Amino acid sequence: MFKSGFVLATDQQFEAAIHNKTLVFVKMDGEILEEGGRIESYSDDAVHINGAKFMRFSCMIMVL
C-alpha cells in the first residue's frame, strides 16, 4: 500500500500499516533508532514497535 520511505503520520495510516503488517523503521534527527519492525500499537503520543515506544512528535515512522 505504502511506498518505501513514506512517512506515516495519521491515525488512518498507522491503522493501515498495522492491518497490512507493513515493515517500518524509525528515525529521529537523522539517526535510525529502529531498523525494522511492525507497528504493534499506537496512541496519540507514541507508536510501539518491537516492544519499544517511540514518541510521535519527535520521531519519523517510515515504511521500509
Backbone as XML, in Angstrom:
<?xml version="1.0"?>
<chain id="A" units="angstrom">
  <residue number="1" name="MET">
    <atom name="N" x="0.820" y="-1.195" z="0.000"/>
    <atom name="CA" x="0.000" y="0.000" z="0.000"/>
    <atom name="C" x="0.860" y="1.253" z="0.000"/>
  </residue>
  <residue number="2" name="PHE">
    <atom name="N" x="1.837" y="1.310" z="0.911"/>
    <atom name="CA" x="2.713" y="2.474" z="1.000"/>
    <atom name="C" x="4.035" y="2.166" z="0.298"/>
  </residue>
  <residue number="3" name="LYS">
    <atom name="N" x="4.640" y="3.189" z="-0.280"/>
    <atom name="CA" x="5.943" y="3.030" z="-0.916"/>
    <atom name="C" x="7.049" y="3.174" z="0.125"/>
  </residue>
  <residue number="4" name="SER">
    <atom name="N" x="8.174" y="2.566" z="-0.149"/>
    <atom name="CA" x="9.334" y="2.660" z="0.722"/>
    <atom name="C" x="9.695" y="4.129" z="0.945"/>
  </residue>
  <residue number="5" name="GLY">
    <atom name="N" x="9.955" y="4.492" z="2.192"/>
    <atom name="CA" x="10.315" y="5.854" z="2.551"/>
    <atom name="C" x="9.141" y="6.739" z="2.923"/>
  </residue>
  <residue number="6" name="PHE">
    <atom name="N" x="7.912" y="6.251" z="2.721"/>
    <atom name="CA" x="6.723" y="7.029" z="3.062"/>
    <atom name="C" x="6.679" y="7.246" z="4.570"/>
  </residue>
  <residue number="7" name="VAL">
    <atom name="N" x="6.416" y="8.469" z="4.998"/>
    <atom name="CA" x="6.342" y="8.802" z="6.421"/>
    <atom name="C" x="4.898" y="8.642" z="6.890"/>
  </residue>
  <residue number="8" name="LEU">
    <atom name="N" x="4.699" y="7.780" z="7.876"/>
    <atom name="CA" x="3.374" y="7.586" z="8.465"/>
    <atom name="C" x="3.129" y="8.696" z="9.480"/>
  </residue>
  <residue number="9" name="ALA">
    <atom name="N" x="1.964" y="9.324" z="9.416"/>
    <atom name="CA" x="1.701" y="10.447" z="10.317"/>
    <atom name="C" x="0.300" y="10.431" z="10.909"/>
  </residue>
  <residue number="10" name="THR">
    <atom name="N" x="-0.674" y="9.916" z="10.180"/>
    <atom name="CA" x="-2.057" y="9.983" z="10.653"/>
    <atom name="C" x="-2.490" y="8.670" z="11.287"/>
  </residue>
  <residue number="11" name="ASP">
    <atom name="N" x="-3.537" y="8.748" z="12.091"/>
    <atom name="CA" x="-4.082" y="7.531" z="12.690"/>
    <atom name="C" x="-4.494" y="6.530" z="11.614"/>
  </residue>
  <residue number="12" name="GLN">
    <atom name="N" x="-5.076" y="7.011" z="10.525"/>
    <atom name="CA" x="-5.503" y="6.126" z="9.443"/>
    <atom name="C" x="-4.314" y="5.414" z="8.816"/>
  </residue>
  <residue number="13" name="GLN">
    <atom name="N" x="-3.201" y="6.110" z="8.675"/>
    <atom name="CA" x="-2.003" y="5.483" z="8.114"/>
    <atom name="C" x="-1.433" y="4.435" z="9.064"/>
  </residue>
  <residue number="14" name="PHE">
    <atom name="N" x="-1.445" y="4.724" z="10.370"/>
    <atom name="CA" x="-0.974" y="3.732" z="11.335"/>
    <atom name="C" x="-1.886" y="2.507" z="11.341"/>
  </residue>
  <residue number="15" name="GLU">
    <atom name="N" x="-3.194" y="2.721" z="11.262"/>
    <atom name="CA" x="-4.150" y="1.606" z="11.205"/>
    <atom name="C" x="-3.891" y="0.739" z="9.977"/>
  </residue>
  <residue number="16" name="ALA">
    <atom name="N" x="-3.696" y="1.371" z="8.819"/>
    <atom name="CA" x="-3.435" y="0.627" z="7.584"/>
    <atom name="C" x="-2.123" y="-0.153" z="7.689"/>
  </residue>
  <residue number="17" name="ALA">
    <atom name="N" x="-1.100" y="0.452" z="8.276"/>
    <atom name="CA" x="0.190" y="-0.226" z="8.429"/>
    <atom name="C" x="0.072" y="-1.432" z="9.351"/>
  </residue>
  <residue number="18" name="ILE">
    <atom name="N" x="-0.723" y="-1.308" z="10.419"/>
    <atom name="CA" x="-0.942" y="-2.444" z="11.318"/>
    <atom name="C" x="-1.699" y="-3.542" z="10.579"/>
  </residue>
  <residue number="19" name="HIS">
    <atom name="N" x="-2.772" y="-3.172" z="9.911"/>
    <atom name="CA" x="-3.611" y="-4.135" z="9.189"/>
    <atom name="C" x="-2.803" y="-4.883" z="8.121"/>
  </residue>
  <residue number="20" name="ASN">
    <atom name="N" x="-1.961" y="-4.166" z="7.391"/>
    <atom name="CA" x="-1.182" y="-4.762" z="6.304"/>
    <atom name="C" x="0.154" y="-5.338" z="6.752"/>
  </residue>
  <residue number="21" name="LYS">
    <atom name="N" x="0.441" y="-5.236" z="8.065"/>
    <atom name="CA" x="1.706" y="-5.743" z="8.625"/>
    <atom name="C" x="2.910" y="-5.146" z="7.895"/>
  </residue>
  <residue number="22" name="THR">
    <atom name="N" x="2.826" y="-3.840" z="7.661"/>
    <atom name="CA" x="3.869" y="-3.116" z="6.942"/>
    <atom name="C" x="5.128" y="-3.004" z="7.798"/>
  </residue>
  <residue number="23" name="LEU">
    <atom name="N" x="6.281" y="-3.298" z="7.216"/>
    <atom name="CA" x="7.552" y="-3.106" z="7.909"/>
    <atom name="C" x="7.894" y="-1.620" z="7.910"/>
  </residue>
  <residue number="24" name="VAL">
    <atom name="N" x="8.310" y="-1.131" z="9.063"/>
    <atom name="CA" x="8.657" y="0.278" z="9.217"/>
    <atom name="C" x="10.005" y="0.408" z="9.907"/>
  </residue>
  <residue number="25" name="PHE">
    <atom name="N" x="10.588" y="1.609" z="9.788"/>
    <atom name="CA" x="11.765" y="1.940" z="10.578"/>
    <atom name="C" x="11.537" y="3.314" z="11.194"/>
  </residue>
  <residue number="26" name="VAL">
    <atom name="N" x="12.363" y="3.650" z="12.176"/>
    <atom name="CA" x="12.169" y="4.891" z="12.932"/>
    <atom name="C" x="13.439" y="5.734" z="12.875"/>
  </residue>
  <residue number="27" name="LYS">
    <atom name="N" x="13.251" y="7.021" z="12.554"/>
    <atom name="CA" x="14.365" y="7.970" z="12.538"/>
    <atom name="C" x="14.045" y="9.145" z="13.459"/>
  </residue>
  <residue number="28" name="MET">
    <atom name="N" x="15.099" y="9.678" z="14.067"/>
    <atom name="CA" x="14.975" y="10.898" z="14.856"/>
    <atom name="C" x="16.258" y="11.693" z="14.655"/>
  </residue>
  <residue number="29" name="ASP">
    <atom name="N" x="16.125" y="12.929" z="14.250"/>
    <atom name="CA" x="17.278" y="13.805" z="13.994"/>
    <atom name="C" x="18.286" y="13.151" z="13.051"/>
  </residue>
  <residue number="30" name="GLY">
    <atom name="N" x="17.787" y="12.443" z="12.023"/>
    <atom name="CA" x="18.646" y="11.817" z="11.032"/>
    <atom name="C" x="19.263" y="10.495" z="11.450"/>
  </residue>
  <residue number="31" name="GLU">
    <atom name="N" x="19.034" y="10.066" z="12.682"/>
    <atom name="CA" x="19.589" y="8.817" z="13.191"/>
    <atom name="C" x="18.512" y="7.734" z="13.203"/>
  </residue>
  <residue number="32" name="ILE">
    <atom name="N" x="18.862" y="6.535" z="12.761"/>
    <atom name="CA" x="17.917" y="5.424" z="12.778"/>
    <atom name="C" x="17.877" y="4.843" z="14.190"/>
  </residue>
  <residue number="33" name="LEU">
    <atom name="N" x="16.692" y="4.843" z="14.784"/>
    <atom name="CA" x="16.513" y="4.306" z="16.138"/>
    <atom name="C" x="16.023" y="2.864" z="16.113"/>
  </residue>
  <residue number="34" name="GLU">
    <atom name="N" x="15.281" y="2.514" z="15.086"/>
    <atom name="CA" x="14.753" y="1.159" z="14.916"/>
    <atom name="C" x="14.929" y="0.811" z="13.451"/>
  </residue>
  <residue number="35" name="GLU">
    <atom name="N" x="15.644" y="-0.275" z="13.174"/>
    <atom name="CA" x="15.982" y="-0.615" z="11.800"/>
    <atom name="C" x="14.865" y="-1.305" z="11.037"/>
  </residue>
  <residue number="36" name="GLY">
    <atom name="N" x="13.930" y="-1.884" z="11.723"/>
    <atom name="CA" x="12.822" y="-2.527" z="11.023"/>
    <atom name="C" x="11.949" y="-3.331" z="11.954"/>
  </residue>
  <residue number="37" name="GLY">
    <atom name="N" x="10.668" y="-3.182" z="11.780"/>
    <atom name="CA" x="9.708" y="-3.927" z="12.584"/>
    <atom name="C" x="8.301" y="-3.563" z="12.167"/>
  </residue>
  <residue number="38" name="ARG">
    <atom name="N" x="7.354" y="-4.183" z="12.843"/>
    <atom name="CA" x="5.947" y="-3.902" z="12.580"/>
    <atom name="C" x="5.357" y="-3.140" z="13.754"/>
  </residue>
  <residue number="39" name="ILE">
    <atom name="N" x="4.430" y="-2.259" z="13.453"/>
    <atom name="CA" x="3.766" y="-1.484" z="14.497"/>
    <atom name="C" x="2.855" y="-2.421" z="15.281"/>
  </residue>
  <residue number="40" name="GLU">
    <atom name="N" x="3.036" y="-2.438" z="16.591"/>
    <atom name="CA" x="2.213" y="-3.266" z="17.471"/>
    <atom name="C" x="0.956" y="-2.520" z="17.913"/>
  </residue>
  <residue number="41" name="SER">
    <atom name="N" x="1.141" y="-1.238" z="18.221"/>
    <atom name="CA" x="0.023" y="-0.385" z="18.634"/>
    <atom name="C" x="0.494" y="1.063" z="18.575"/>
  </residue>
  <residue number="42" name="TYR">
    <atom name="N" x="-0.465" y="1.962" z="18.756"/>
    <atom name="CA" x="-0.132" y="3.382" z="18.765"/>
    <atom name="C" x="-1.168" y="4.117" z="19.597"/>
  </residue>
  <residue number="43" name="SER">
    <atom name="N" x="-0.803" y="5.307" z="20.017"/>
    <atom name="CA" x="-1.720" y="6.193" z="20.735"/>
    <atom name="C" x="-1.522" y="7.595" z="20.162"/>
  </residue>
  <residue number="44" name="ASP">
    <atom name="N" x="-2.167" y="8.575" z="20.760"/>
    <atom name="CA" x="-1.982" y="9.954" z="20.308"/>
    <atom name="C" x="-0.533" y="10.415" z="20.458"/>
  </residue>
  <residue number="45" name="ASP">
    <atom name="N" x="0.186" y="9.810" z="21.407"/>
    <atom name="CA" x="1.530" y="10.261" z="21.724"/>
    <atom name="C" x="2.658" y="9.358" z="21.241"/>
  </residue>
  <residue number="46" name="ALA">
    <atom name="N" x="2.402" y="8.055" z="21.125"/>
    <atom name="CA" x="3.501" y="7.123" z="20.874"/>
    <atom name="C" x="3.101" y="6.003" z="19.915"/>
  </residue>
  <residue number="47" name="VAL">
    <atom name="N" x="4.145" y="5.392" z="19.349"/>
    <atom name="CA" x="3.985" y="4.221" z="18.494"/>
    <atom name="C" x="4.856" y="3.120" z="19.088"/>
  </residue>
  <residue number="48" name="HIS">
    <atom name="N" x="4.294" y="1.914" z="19.224"/>
    <atom name="CA" x="5.033" y="0.785" z="19.783"/>
    <atom name="C" x="5.445" y="-0.153" z="18.657"/>
  </residue>
  <residue number="49" name="ILE">
    <atom name="N" x="6.764" y="-0.370" z="18.561"/>
    <atom name="CA" x="7.355" y="-1.220" z="17.532"/>
    <atom name="C" x="8.392" y="-2.110" z="18.204"/>
  </residue>
  <residue number="50" name="ASN">
    <atom name="N" x="8.287" y="-3.416" z="17.999"/>
    <atom name="CA" x="9.250" y="-4.377" z="18.568"/>
    <atom name="C" x="9.440" y="-4.181" z="20.070"/>
  </residue>
  <residue number="51" name="GLY">
    <atom name="N" x="8.364" y="-3.900" z="20.774"/>
    <atom name="CA" x="8.422" y="-3.747" z="22.221"/>
    <atom name="C" x="8.972" y="-2.411" z="22.696"/>
  </residue>
  <residue number="52" name="ALA">
    <atom name="N" x="9.314" y="-1.533" z="21.779"/>
    <atom name="CA" x="9.851" y="-0.212" z="22.150"/>
    <atom name="C" x="8.809" y="0.865" z="21.856"/>
  </residue>
  <residue number="53" name="LYS">
    <atom name="N" x="8.906" y="1.951" z="22.588"/>
    <atom name="CA" x="7.962" y="3.065" z="22.460"/>
    <atom name="C" x="8.677" y="4.256" z="21.835"/>
  </residue>
  <residue number="54" name="PHE">
    <atom name="N" x="8.093" y="4.791" z="20.759"/>
    <atom name="CA" x="8.656" y="5.936" z="20.060"/>
    <atom name="C" x="7.627" y="7.061" z="20.056"/>
  </residue>
  <residue number="55" name="MET">
    <atom name="N" x="8.055" y="8.249" z="20.421"/>
    <atom name="CA" x="7.146" y="9.383" z="20.516"/>
    <atom name="C" x="6.828" y="9.921" z="19.119"/>
  </residue>
  <residue number="56" name="ARG">
    <atom name="N" x="5.542" y="10.069" z="18.834"/>
    <atom name="CA" x="5.107" y="10.505" z="17.508"/>
    <atom name="C" x="5.592" y="11.909" z="17.159"/>
  </residue>
  <residue number="57" name="PHE">
    <atom name="N" x="5.660" y="12.809" z="18.137"/>
    <atom name="CA" x="6.006" y="14.197" z="17.837"/>
    <atom name="C" x="7.493" y="14.392" z="17.585"/>
  </residue>
  <residue number="58" name="SER">
    <atom name="N" x="8.338" y="13.439" z="17.979"/>
    <atom name="CA" x="9.776" y="13.637" z="17.804"/>
    <atom name="C" x="10.435" y="12.636" z="16.844"/>
  </residue>
  <residue number="59" name="CYS">
    <atom name="N" x="9.707" y="11.589" z="16.448"/>
    <atom name="CA" x="10.264" y="10.565" z="15.563"/>
    <atom name="C" x="9.512" y="10.515" z="14.243"/>
  </residue>
  <residue number="60" name="MET">
    <atom name="N" x="10.228" y="10.069" z="13.218"/>
    <atom name="CA" x="9.595" y="9.809" z="11.933"/>
    <atom name="C" x="9.447" y="8.293" z="11.789"/>
  </residue>
  <residue number="61" name="ILE">
    <atom name="N" x="8.221" y="7.834" z="11.606"/>
    <atom name="CA" x="7.948" y="6.419" z="11.384"/>
    <atom name="C" x="7.801" y="6.257" z="9.874"/>
  </residue>
  <residue number="62" name="MET">
    <atom name="N" x="8.712" y="5.489" z="9.281"/>
    <atom name="CA" x="8.778" y="5.414" z="7.820"/>
    <atom name="C" x="8.658" y="3.968" z="7.338"/>
  </residue>
  <residue number="63" name="VAL">
    <atom name="N" x="8.063" y="3.810" z="6.170"/>
    <atom name="CA" x="7.901" y="2.500" z="5.562"/>
    <atom name="C" x="9.258" y="2.014" z="5.069"/>
  </residue>
  <residue number="64" name="LEU">
    <atom name="N" x="9.561" y="0.783" z="5.381"/>
    <atom name="CA" x="10.845" y="0.174" z="4.999"/>
    <atom name="C" x="10.859" y="-0.214" z="3.540"/>
  </residue>
</chain>
